[in-house]
Structure formats: C-alpha cells, structure tokens
Amino acid sequence: QVRPLESGGGLVQAGGSLRLSCGSSGRTFSSDAMGWFRQATGKEREFVAAINRSGSNTYYTDSLKGRFTISRDNAKNTVYLQMNSLKPEDTAVYYCTPVIISSGATPRAFGSWGQGTQVTVSS
C-alpha cells in the first residue's frame, strides 16, 4: 500500500510561491494517478489538482487554474504542486494521495492519507 509523504509547506507572504513534493513509503505510485487535496481549519477536505499516470493529463479545481501546477517525475517517485500568487485563503494542510480519474467527475481519492504539509499564507 502506498503511504504518501508530503513536504515543502511553510509560511509565505501573500503573492509568494511554494512547491510541494509528495513521495511515498511502501510501493511506488508510478502506476497510479495522483492528486492533491487540501483542508483548511474547520472546513472539509477539497480537491486541488490531479495528474494521470504518465503525466500527460492534468486536472484542477476551477478556482485554482492558472496559479497551481501539478507535475510528476516517475523516475523519482515524486509528485509536485507548484503554487504561485498565493493568497491567505490558500492556507490549509495539503495532502497527496492516489486518485481515480473519471470522465466528467472530480478525481476521487482512494488511497491512504499521509500527514500532510501545512501551508500558511500571511496577508
């Protein structure tokens, strides 16, 4: 079973950038579509972005298109989330996990959740 290991979070000022990384313990996730989700304090976890196994297709929640970019390097067993022009409302714990991508539907998480990485954006 894949257990995600997220890193790269931190404190950044509004307008700044961060790049999150996701590796894994256990087996690699090169055969899985992968996604990033986030959960702000007091809110439900929400979908952020997903990428298919080869990296040829990416998916984003509409409100984040143009600011966030998901990518992967299967040789390094790593998935990335580049976040630019960060806003205070992006403050959350960010998680990655394997996902199922279905046409016309929001990618659905099906794997284990890791500890996540905290992103805090100050105004």
C-alpha positions as CSV (number, residue, x, y, z in Angstrom):
1,Q,0.0,0.0,0.0
2,V,1.2,3.5,-0.8
3,R,1.7,5.8,2.1
4,P,2.2,9.4,0.9
5,L,4.9,11.6,2.4
6,E,4.2,15.3,1.8
7,S,6.8,18.0,2.2
8,G,7.6,21.6,1.2
9,G,5.0,23.5,3.1
10,G,5.7,26.6,5.2
11,L,4.9,30.2,5.9
12,V,4.8,32.6,2.9
13,Q,3.6,36.1,2.3
14,A,0.6,36.7,0.0
15,G,1.8,36.7,-3.6
16,G,4.6,34.3,-2.9
17,S,5.2,30.8,-4.1
18,L,5.8,27.3,-2.7
19,R,6.5,23.9,-4.3
20,L,5.1,20.9,-2.5
21,S,6.5,17.4,-3.0
22,C,5.0,14.1,-2.5
23,G,6.9,10.8,-2.2
24,S,5.9,7.6,-0.7
25,S,6.8,4.8,1.7
26,G,6.0,1.3,0.7
27,R,5.5,0.7,-3.0
28,T,5.9,3.4,-5.6
29,F,2.9,5.2,-7.1
30,S,4.2,5.4,-10.6
31,S,1.3,3.2,-11.7
32,D,-1.3,5.5,-10.0
33,A,-3.0,8.7,-10.9
34,M,-2.2,11.1,-8.1
35,G,-4.0,14.1,-6.7
36,W,-3.5,16.9,-4.2
37,F,-6.2,17.9,-1.7
38,R,-6.3,20.5,1.0
39,Q,-8.1,21.0,4.2
40,A,-8.4,24.4,5.9
41,T,-9.3,24.6,9.6
42,G,-13.0,24.0,10.2
43,K,-13.6,23.0,6.5
44,E,-13.9,19.8,4.6
45,R,-11.1,18.4,2.6
46,E,-11.3,19.6,-1.0
47,F,-9.8,18.6,-4.3
48,V,-7.0,20.7,-5.7
49,A,-5.3,19.0,-8.6
50,A,-4.7,15.6,-10.2
51,I,-2.4,14.1,-12.8
52,N,-2.6,10.8,-14.7
53,R,0.0,8.1,-14.5
54,S,2.1,9.3,-17.4
55,G,1.8,13.0,-16.5
56,S,0.2,13.8,-19.9
57,N,-3.1,15.0,-18.4
58,T,-3.8,17.3,-15.5
59,Y,-6.9,18.4,-13.8
60,Y,-7.6,21.3,-11.5
61,T,-10.4,22.7,-9.4
62,D,-11.6,25.7,-11.4
63,S,-10.7,28.4,-8.9
64,L,-7.1,27.4,-8.9
65,K,-6.4,27.1,-12.6
66,G,-3.6,29.4,-13.6
67,R,-2.0,29.6,-10.2
68,F,-1.3,26.0,-9.3
69,T,0.5,23.4,-11.4
70,I,0.8,19.7,-10.8
71,S,3.5,17.6,-12.2
72,R,5.3,14.3,-11.6
73,D,8.6,12.6,-12.0
74,N,8.0,8.8,-12.0
75,A,11.8,8.1,-12.0
76,K,12.0,9.9,-8.7
77,N,8.6,8.6,-7.5
78,T,7.6,12.2,-6.8
79,V,4.6,14.4,-7.5
80,Y,4.8,18.1,-7.2
81,L,2.4,21.0,-6.7
82,Q,3.8,24.4,-7.7
83,M,1.7,27.1,-6.1
84,N,2.1,30.7,-7.3
85,S,0.5,34.0,-6.4
86,L,-0.6,32.5,-3.1
87,K,-3.5,34.0,-1.1
88,P,-4.4,33.8,2.5
89,E,-7.4,31.6,1.6
90,D,-4.9,29.0,0.3
91,T,-3.9,28.4,3.9
92,A,-4.5,24.7,4.6
93,V,-2.9,21.4,5.2
94,Y,-2.1,19.9,1.8
95,Y,-2.3,16.2,1.1
96,C,-1.5,13.9,-1.8
97,T,-2.9,10.5,-2.5
98,P,-3.7,8.1,-5.3
99,V,-6.9,9.1,-7.2
100,I,-9.4,7.6,-9.6
101,I,-9.9,9.9,-12.6
102,S,-13.3,9.5,-14.3
103,S,-14.6,11.5,-17.2
104,G,-16.8,14.4,-16.1
105,A,-16.2,13.8,-12.4
106,T,-14.0,15.3,-9.8
107,P,-11.0,13.0,-9.2
108,R,-11.7,10.8,-6.2
109,A,-9.2,9.8,-3.6
110,F,-8.9,6.1,-3.0
111,G,-5.5,5.6,-1.2
112,S,-4.1,6.3,2.2
113,W,-3.8,9.8,3.6
114,G,-0.4,10.9,4.9
115,Q,0.3,13.6,7.5
116,G,0.0,16.4,5.0
117,T,2.1,19.6,4.9
118,Q,1.0,22.9,6.3
119,V,0.8,25.9,4.1
120,T,0.3,29.2,5.7
121,V,-0.1,32.4,3.7
122,S,0.1,35.7,5.6
123,S,-1.6,38.8,4.3
